[in-house]
Amino acid sequence: MQTTNPKKNNSEFEARLEAGLKYSFERLIEFKKKNNSPLVVSRNGKIEKIYL
């Protein structure tokens, strides 16, 4: 039976998760630019549209 280091697995998971989120955000921005549609975000409780 192999024992694994939970901290090592956790940091690997966090790195993969961060890379995936960055990739999906880049794709979202590309999509919004391509379709000339606004990016809708919430800032300080207010809904704002950002045109890219």
mmCIF file of the N, C-alpha and C atoms, coordinates in Angstrom:
data_MODEL
# 
_entry.id   MODEL 
# 
loop_
_atom_site.group_PDB 
_atom_site.id 
_atom_site.type_symbol 
_atom_site.label_atom_id 
_atom_site.label_alt_id 
_atom_site.label_comp_id 
_atom_site.label_asym_id 
_atom_site.label_entity_id 
_atom_site.label_seq_id 
_atom_site.pdbx_PDB_ins_code 
_atom_site.Cartn_x 
_atom_site.Cartn_y 
_atom_site.Cartn_z 
_atom_site.occupancy 
_atom_site.B_iso_or_equiv 
_atom_site.pdbx_formal_charge 
_atom_site.auth_seq_id 
_atom_site.auth_comp_id 
_atom_site.auth_asym_id 
_atom_site.auth_atom_id 
_atom_site.pdbx_PDB_model_num 
ATOM 1   N N  . MET A 1 1  ? 0.836   -1.187 0.000   1.00 0.00 ? 1  MET A N  1 
ATOM 2   C CA . MET A 1 1  ? 0.000   0.000  0.000   1.00 0.00 ? 1  MET A CA 1 
ATOM 3   C C  . MET A 1 1  ? 0.875   1.242  0.000   1.00 0.00 ? 1  MET A C  1 
ATOM 4   N N  . GLN A 1 2  ? 0.582   2.153  -0.913  1.00 0.00 ? 2  GLN A N  1 
ATOM 5   C CA . GLN A 1 2  ? 1.359   3.385  -0.980  1.00 0.00 ? 2  GLN A CA 1 
ATOM 6   C C  . GLN A 1 2  ? 0.705   4.455  -0.113  1.00 0.00 ? 2  GLN A C  1 
ATOM 7   N N  . THR A 1 3  ? 1.547   5.199  0.539   1.00 0.00 ? 3  THR A N  1 
ATOM 8   C CA . THR A 1 3  ? 1.037   6.351  1.281   1.00 0.00 ? 3  THR A CA 1 
ATOM 9   C C  . THR A 1 3  ? 1.384   7.595  0.486   1.00 0.00 ? 3  THR A C  1 
ATOM 10  N N  . THR A 1 4  ? 0.475   8.526  0.465   1.00 0.00 ? 4  THR A N  1 
ATOM 11  C CA . THR A 1 4  ? 0.715   9.760  -0.268  1.00 0.00 ? 4  THR A CA 1 
ATOM 12  C C  . THR A 1 4  ? 0.724   10.929 0.694   1.00 0.00 ? 4  THR A C  1 
ATOM 13  N N  . ASN A 1 5  ? 1.425   11.950 0.292   1.00 0.00 ? 5  ASN A N  1 
ATOM 14  C CA . ASN A 1 5  ? 1.515   13.154 1.095   1.00 0.00 ? 5  ASN A CA 1 
ATOM 15  C C  . ASN A 1 5  ? 0.323   14.049 0.755   1.00 0.00 ? 5  ASN A C  1 
ATOM 16  N N  . PRO A 1 6  ? -0.615  14.279 1.707   1.00 0.00 ? 6  PRO A N  1 
ATOM 17  C CA . PRO A 1 6  ? -1.793  15.081 1.399   1.00 0.00 ? 6  PRO A CA 1 
ATOM 18  C C  . PRO A 1 6  ? -1.455  16.513 0.996   1.00 0.00 ? 6  PRO A C  1 
ATOM 19  N N  . LYS A 1 7  ? -0.407  17.099 1.562   1.00 0.00 ? 7  LYS A N  1 
ATOM 20  C CA . LYS A 1 7  ? -0.035  18.460 1.213   1.00 0.00 ? 7  LYS A CA 1 
ATOM 21  C C  . LYS A 1 7  ? 0.441   18.528 -0.229  1.00 0.00 ? 7  LYS A C  1 
ATOM 22  N N  . LYS A 1 8  ? 1.192   17.523 -0.666  1.00 0.00 ? 8  LYS A N  1 
ATOM 23  C CA . LYS A 1 8  ? 1.674   17.500 -2.044  1.00 0.00 ? 8  LYS A CA 1 
ATOM 24  C C  . LYS A 1 8  ? 0.495   17.362 -3.005  1.00 0.00 ? 8  LYS A C  1 
ATOM 25  N N  . ASN A 1 9  ? -0.413  16.457 -2.697  1.00 0.00 ? 9  ASN A N  1 
ATOM 26  C CA . ASN A 1 9  ? -1.592  16.263 -3.546  1.00 0.00 ? 9  ASN A CA 1 
ATOM 27  C C  . ASN A 1 9  ? -2.447  17.521 -3.579  1.00 0.00 ? 9  ASN A C  1 
ATOM 28  N N  . ASN A 1 10 ? -2.563  18.178 -2.444  1.00 0.00 ? 10 ASN A N  1 
ATOM 29  C CA . ASN A 1 10 ? -3.373  19.383 -2.371  1.00 0.00 ? 10 ASN A CA 1 
ATOM 30  C C  . ASN A 1 10 ? -2.758  20.499 -3.214  1.00 0.00 ? 10 ASN A C  1 
ATOM 31  N N  . SER A 1 11 ? -1.443  20.660 -3.144  1.00 0.00 ? 11 SER A N  1 
ATOM 32  C CA . SER A 1 11 ? -0.808  21.725 -3.923  1.00 0.00 ? 11 SER A CA 1 
ATOM 33  C C  . SER A 1 11 ? -0.882  21.421 -5.418  1.00 0.00 ? 11 SER A C  1 
ATOM 34  N N  . GLU A 1 12 ? -0.765  20.163 -5.789  1.00 0.00 ? 12 GLU A N  1 
ATOM 35  C CA . GLU A 1 12 ? -0.918  19.790 -7.195  1.00 0.00 ? 12 GLU A CA 1 
ATOM 36  C C  . GLU A 1 12 ? -2.331  20.084 -7.670  1.00 0.00 ? 12 GLU A C  1 
ATOM 37  N N  . PHE A 1 13 ? -3.302  19.746 -6.833  1.00 0.00 ? 13 PHE A N  1 
ATOM 38  C CA . PHE A 1 13 ? -4.703  20.017 -7.171  1.00 0.00 ? 13 PHE A CA 1 
ATOM 39  C C  . PHE A 1 13 ? -4.939  21.510 -7.320  1.00 0.00 ? 13 PHE A C  1 
ATOM 40  N N  . GLU A 1 14 ? -4.429  22.295 -6.392  1.00 0.00 ? 14 GLU A N  1 
ATOM 41  C CA . GLU A 1 14 ? -4.598  23.748 -6.453  1.00 0.00 ? 14 GLU A CA 1 
ATOM 42  C C  . GLU A 1 14 ? -3.966  24.331 -7.716  1.00 0.00 ? 14 GLU A C  1 
ATOM 43  N N  . ALA A 1 15 ? -2.802  23.831 -8.095  1.00 0.00 ? 15 ALA A N  1 
ATOM 44  C CA . ALA A 1 15 ? -2.134  24.320 -9.297  1.00 0.00 ? 15 ALA A CA 1 
ATOM 45  C C  . ALA A 1 15 ? -2.951  23.982 -10.540 1.00 0.00 ? 15 ALA A C  1 
ATOM 46  N N  . ARG A 1 16 ? -3.480  22.764 -10.602 1.00 0.00 ? 16 ARG A N  1 
ATOM 47  C CA . ARG A 1 16 ? -4.292  22.375 -11.753 1.00 0.00 ? 16 ARG A CA 1 
ATOM 48  C C  . ARG A 1 16 ? -5.598  23.151 -11.795 1.00 0.00 ? 16 ARG A C  1 
ATOM 49  N N  . LEU A 1 17 ? -6.188  23.375 -10.637 1.00 0.00 ? 17 LEU A N  1 
ATOM 50  C CA . LEU A 1 17 ? -7.426  24.134 -10.562 1.00 0.00 ? 17 LEU A CA 1 
ATOM 51  C C  . LEU A 1 17 ? -7.203  25.573 -11.010 1.00 0.00 ? 17 LEU A C  1 
ATOM 52  N N  . GLU A 1 18 ? -6.138  26.182 -10.539 1.00 0.00 ? 18 GLU A N  1 
ATOM 53  C CA . GLU A 1 18 ? -5.821  27.562 -10.931 1.00 0.00 ? 18 GLU A CA 1 
ATOM 54  C C  . GLU A 1 18 ? -5.579  27.669 -12.441 1.00 0.00 ? 18 GLU A C  1 
ATOM 55  N N  . ALA A 1 19 ? -4.854  26.711 -12.996 1.00 0.00 ? 19 ALA A N  1 
ATOM 56  C CA . ALA A 1 19 ? -4.584  26.714 -14.437 1.00 0.00 ? 19 ALA A CA 1 
ATOM 57  C C  . ALA A 1 19 ? -5.885  26.568 -15.228 1.00 0.00 ? 19 ALA A C  1 
ATOM 58  N N  . GLY A 1 20 ? -6.783  25.715 -14.758 1.00 0.00 ? 20 GLY A N  1 
ATOM 59  C CA . GLY A 1 20 ? -8.058  25.521 -15.429 1.00 0.00 ? 20 GLY A CA 1 
ATOM 60  C C  . GLY A 1 20 ? -8.931  26.766 -15.377 1.00 0.00 ? 20 GLY A C  1 
ATOM 61  N N  . LEU A 1 21 ? -8.955  27.432 -14.234 1.00 0.00 ? 21 LEU A N  1 
ATOM 62  C CA . LEU A 1 21 ? -9.738  28.655 -14.105 1.00 0.00 ? 21 LEU A CA 1 
ATOM 63  C C  . LEU A 1 21 ? -9.189  29.763 -14.993 1.00 0.00 ? 21 LEU A C  1 
ATOM 64  N N  . LYS A 1 22 ? -7.869  29.864 -15.046 1.00 0.00 ? 22 LYS A N  1 
ATOM 65  C CA . LYS A 1 22 ? -7.245  30.883 -15.899 1.00 0.00 ? 22 LYS A CA 1 
ATOM 66  C C  . LYS A 1 22 ? -7.593  30.621 -17.364 1.00 0.00 ? 22 LYS A C  1 
ATOM 67  N N  . TYR A 1 23 ? -7.514  29.362 -17.776 1.00 0.00 ? 23 TYR A N  1 
ATOM 68  C CA . TYR A 1 23 ? -7.821  28.984 -19.157 1.00 0.00 ? 23 TYR A CA 1 
ATOM 69  C C  . TYR A 1 23 ? -9.277  29.302 -19.493 1.00 0.00 ? 23 TYR A C  1 
ATOM 70  N N  . SER A 1 24 ? -10.201 28.952 -18.594 1.00 0.00 ? 24 SER A N  1 
ATOM 71  C CA . SER A 1 24 ? -11.617 29.197 -18.874 1.00 0.00 ? 24 SER A CA 1 
ATOM 72  C C  . SER A 1 24 ? -11.926 30.690 -18.913 1.00 0.00 ? 24 SER A C  1 
ATOM 73  N N  . PHE A 1 25 ? -11.255 31.491 -18.075 1.00 0.00 ? 25 PHE A N  1 
ATOM 74  C CA . PHE A 1 25 ? -11.473 32.937 -18.093 1.00 0.00 ? 25 PHE A CA 1 
ATOM 75  C C  . PHE A 1 25 ? -10.957 33.536 -19.401 1.00 0.00 ? 25 PHE A C  1 
ATOM 76  N N  . GLU A 1 26 ? -9.811  33.065 -19.876 1.00 0.00 ? 26 GLU A N  1 
ATOM 77  C CA . GLU A 1 26 ? -9.276  33.545 -21.160 1.00 0.00 ? 26 GLU A CA 1 
ATOM 78  C C  . GLU A 1 26 ? -10.232 33.211 -22.298 1.00 0.00 ? 26 GLU A C  1 
ATOM 79  N N  . ARG A 1 27 ? -10.815 32.018 -22.269 1.00 0.00 ? 27 ARG A N  1 
ATOM 80  C CA . ARG A 1 27 ? -11.772 31.623 -23.306 1.00 0.00 ? 27 ARG A CA 1 
ATOM 81  C C  . ARG A 1 27 ? -13.032 32.472 -23.227 1.00 0.00 ? 27 ARG A C  1 
ATOM 82  N N  . LEU A 1 28 ? -13.474 32.800 -22.024 1.00 0.00 ? 28 LEU A N  1 
ATOM 83  C CA . LEU A 1 28 ? -14.647 33.653 -21.844 1.00 0.00 ? 28 LEU A CA 1 
ATOM 84  C C  . LEU A 1 28 ? -14.401 35.032 -22.449 1.00 0.00 ? 28 LEU A C  1 
ATOM 85  N N  . ILE A 1 29 ? -13.230 35.606 -22.184 1.00 0.00 ? 29 ILE A N  1 
ATOM 86  C CA . ILE A 1 29 ? -12.887 36.919 -22.722 1.00 0.00 ? 29 ILE A CA 1 
ATOM 87  C C  . ILE A 1 29 ? -12.842 36.875 -24.248 1.00 0.00 ? 29 ILE A C  1 
ATOM 88  N N  . GLU A 1 30 ? -12.234 35.835 -24.810 1.00 0.00 ? 30 GLU A N  1 
ATOM 89  C CA . GLU A 1 30 ? -12.189 35.687 -26.272 1.00 0.00 ? 30 GLU A CA 1 
ATOM 90  C C  . GLU A 1 30 ? -13.600 35.621 -26.851 1.00 0.00 ? 30 GLU A C  1 
ATOM 91  N N  . PHE A 1 31 ? -14.470 34.854 -26.218 1.00 0.00 ? 31 PHE A N  1 
ATOM 92  C CA . PHE A 1 31 ? -15.847 34.709 -26.674 1.00 0.00 ? 31 PHE A CA 1 
ATOM 93  C C  . PHE A 1 31 ? -16.577 36.045 -26.636 1.00 0.00 ? 31 PHE A C  1 
ATOM 94  N N  . LYS A 1 32 ? -16.429 36.787 -25.551 1.00 0.00 ? 32 LYS A N  1 
ATOM 95  C CA . LYS A 1 32 ? -17.110 38.074 -25.404 1.00 0.00 ? 32 LYS A CA 1 
ATOM 96  C C  . LYS A 1 32 ? -16.612 39.075 -26.448 1.00 0.00 ? 32 LYS A C  1 
ATOM 97  N N  . LYS A 1 33 ? -15.304 39.070 -26.732 1.00 0.00 ? 33 LYS A N  1 
ATOM 98  C CA . LYS A 1 33 ? -14.757 39.966 -27.750 1.00 0.00 ? 33 LYS A CA 1 
ATOM 99  C C  . LYS A 1 33 ? -15.275 39.585 -29.131 1.00 0.00 ? 33 LYS A C  1 
ATOM 100 N N  . LYS A 1 34 ? -15.269 38.301 -29.422 1.00 0.00 ? 34 LYS A N  1 
ATOM 101 C CA . LYS A 1 34 ? -15.684 37.800 -30.739 1.00 0.00 ? 34 LYS A CA 1 
ATOM 102 C C  . LYS A 1 34 ? -17.143 38.146 -31.024 1.00 0.00 ? 34 LYS A C  1 
ATOM 103 N N  . ASN A 1 35 ? -18.003 38.013 -30.029 1.00 0.00 ? 35 ASN A N  1 
ATOM 104 C CA . ASN A 1 35 ? -19.428 38.250 -30.217 1.00 0.00 ? 35 ASN A CA 1 
ATOM 105 C C  . ASN A 1 35 ? -19.851 39.670 -29.863 1.00 0.00 ? 35 ASN A C  1 
ATOM 106 N N  . ASN A 1 36 ? -18.879 40.503 -29.522 1.00 0.00 ? 36 ASN A N  1 
ATOM 107 C CA . ASN A 1 36 ? -19.135 41.906 -29.176 1.00 0.00 ? 36 ASN A CA 1 
ATOM 108 C C  . ASN A 1 36 ? -20.229 42.026 -28.113 1.00 0.00 ? 36 ASN A C  1 
ATOM 109 N N  . SER A 1 37 ? -20.110 41.207 -27.075 1.00 0.00 ? 37 SER A N  1 
ATOM 110 C CA . SER A 1 37 ? -21.093 41.238 -25.993 1.00 0.00 ? 37 SER A CA 1 
ATOM 111 C C  . SER A 1 37 ? -20.397 41.660 -24.698 1.00 0.00 ? 37 SER A C  1 
ATOM 112 N N  . PRO A 1 38 ? -21.144 42.280 -23.791 1.00 0.00 ? 38 PRO A N  1 
ATOM 113 C CA . PRO A 1 38 ? -20.528 42.785 -22.563 1.00 0.00 ? 38 PRO A CA 1 
ATOM 114 C C  . PRO A 1 38 ? -20.261 41.668 -21.558 1.00 0.00 ? 38 PRO A C  1 
ATOM 115 N N  . LEU A 1 39 ? -19.278 41.892 -20.729 1.00 0.00 ? 39 LEU A N  1 
ATOM 116 C CA . LEU A 1 39 ? -18.986 41.016 -19.598 1.00 0.00 ? 39 LEU A CA 1 
ATOM 117 C C  . LEU A 1 39 ? -19.714 41.625 -18.407 1.00 0.00 ? 39 LEU A C  1 
ATOM 118 N N  . VAL A 1 40 ? -20.631 40.886 -17.811 1.00 0.00 ? 40 VAL A N  1 
ATOM 119 C CA . VAL A 1 40 ? -21.434 41.399 -16.714 1.00 0.00 ? 40 VAL A CA 1 
ATOM 120 C C  . VAL A 1 40 ? -20.806 40.941 -15.405 1.00 0.00 ? 40 VAL A C  1 
ATOM 121 N N  . VAL A 1 41 ? -20.499 41.918 -14.529 1.00 0.00 ? 41 VAL A N  1 
ATOM 122 C CA . VAL A 1 41 ? -19.869 41.632 -13.242 1.00 0.00 ? 41 VAL A CA 1 
ATOM 123 C C  . VAL A 1 41 ? -20.586 42.405 -12.144 1.00 0.00 ? 41 VAL A C  1 
ATOM 124 N N  . SER A 1 42 ? -20.327 42.009 -10.924 1.00 0.00 ? 42 SER A N  1 
ATOM 125 C CA . SER A 1 42 ? -20.868 42.714 -9.774  1.00 0.00 ? 42 SER A CA 1 
ATOM 126 C C  . SER A 1 42 ? -19.713 43.372 -9.036  1.00 0.00 ? 42 SER A C  1 
ATOM 127 N N  . ARG A 1 43 ? -19.801 44.686 -8.870  1.00 0.00 ? 43 ARG A N  1 
ATOM 128 C CA . ARG A 1 43 ? -18.787 45.432 -8.128  1.00 0.00 ? 43 ARG A CA 1 
ATOM 129 C C  . ARG A 1 43 ? -19.470 46.224 -7.030  1.00 0.00 ? 43 ARG A C  1 
ATOM 130 N N  . ASN A 1 44 ? -19.041 45.992 -5.817  1.00 0.00 ? 44 ASN A N  1 
ATOM 131 C CA . ASN A 1 44 ? -19.602 46.691 -4.660  1.00 0.00 ? 44 ASN A CA 1 
ATOM 132 C C  . ASN A 1 44 ? -21.122 46.597 -4.617  1.00 0.00 ? 44 ASN A C  1 
ATOM 133 N N  . GLY A 1 45 ? -21.659 45.438 -4.968  1.00 0.00 ? 45 GLY A N  1 
ATOM 134 C CA . GLY A 1 45 ? -23.089 45.220 -4.928  1.00 0.00 ? 45 GLY A CA 1 
ATOM 135 C C  . GLY A 1 45 ? -23.859 45.779 -6.106  1.00 0.00 ? 45 GLY A C  1 
ATOM 136 N N  . LYS A 1 46 ? -23.178 46.380 -7.063  1.00 0.00 ? 46 LYS A N  1 
ATOM 137 C CA . LYS A 1 46 ? -23.835 46.936 -8.244  1.00 0.00 ? 46 LYS A CA 1 
ATOM 138 C C  . LYS A 1 46 ? -23.467 46.102 -9.463  1.00 0.00 ? 46 LYS A C  1 
ATOM 139 N N  . ILE A 1 47 ? -24.428 45.892 -10.335 1.00 0.00 ? 47 ILE A N  1 
ATOM 140 C CA . ILE A 1 47 ? -24.184 45.140 -11.563 1.00 0.00 ? 47 ILE A CA 1 
ATOM 141 C C  . ILE A 1 47 ? -23.658 46.089 -12.620 1.00 0.00 ? 47 ILE A C  1 
ATOM 142 N N  . GLU A 1 48 ? -22.515 45.724 -13.213 1.00 0.00 ? 48 GLU A N  1 
ATOM 143 C CA . GLU A 1 48 ? -21.888 46.560 -14.240 1.00 0.00 ? 48 GLU A CA 1 
ATOM 144 C C  . GLU A 1 48 ? -21.638 45.738 -15.486 1.00 0.00 ? 48 GLU A C  1 
ATOM 145 N N  . LYS A 1 49 ? -21.726 46.383 -16.628 1.00 0.00 ? 49 LYS A N  1 
ATOM 146 C CA . LYS A 1 49 ? -21.413 45.760 -17.911 1.00 0.00 ? 49 LYS A CA 1 
ATOM 147 C C  . LYS A 1 49 ? -20.081 46.331 -18.394 1.00 0.00 ? 49 LYS A C  1 
ATOM 148 N N  . ILE A 1 50 ? -19.189 45.443 -18.771 1.00 0.00 ? 50 ILE A N  1 
ATOM 149 C CA . ILE A 1 50 ? -17.880 45.857 -19.282 1.00 0.00 ? 50 ILE A CA 1 
ATOM 150 C C  . ILE A 1 50 ? -17.832 45.457 -20.753 1.00 0.00 ? 50 ILE A C  1 
ATOM 151 N N  . TYR A 1 51 ? -17.647 46.452 -21.614 1.00 0.00 ? 51 TYR A N  1 
ATOM 152 C CA . TYR A 1 51 ? -17.537 46.182 -23.048 1.00 0.00 ? 51 TYR A CA 1 
ATOM 153 C C  . TYR A 1 51 ? -16.075 46.044 -23.415 1.00 0.00 ? 51 TYR A C  1 
ATOM 154 N N  . LEU A 1 52 ? -15.752 44.954 -24.069 1.00 0.00 ? 52 LEU A N  1 
ATOM 155 C CA . LEU A 1 52 ? -14.356 44.652 -24.387 1.00 0.00 ? 52 LEU A CA 1 
ATOM 156 C C  . LEU A 1 52 ? -14.034 45.035 -25.809 1.00 0.00 ? 52 LEU A C  1 
# 
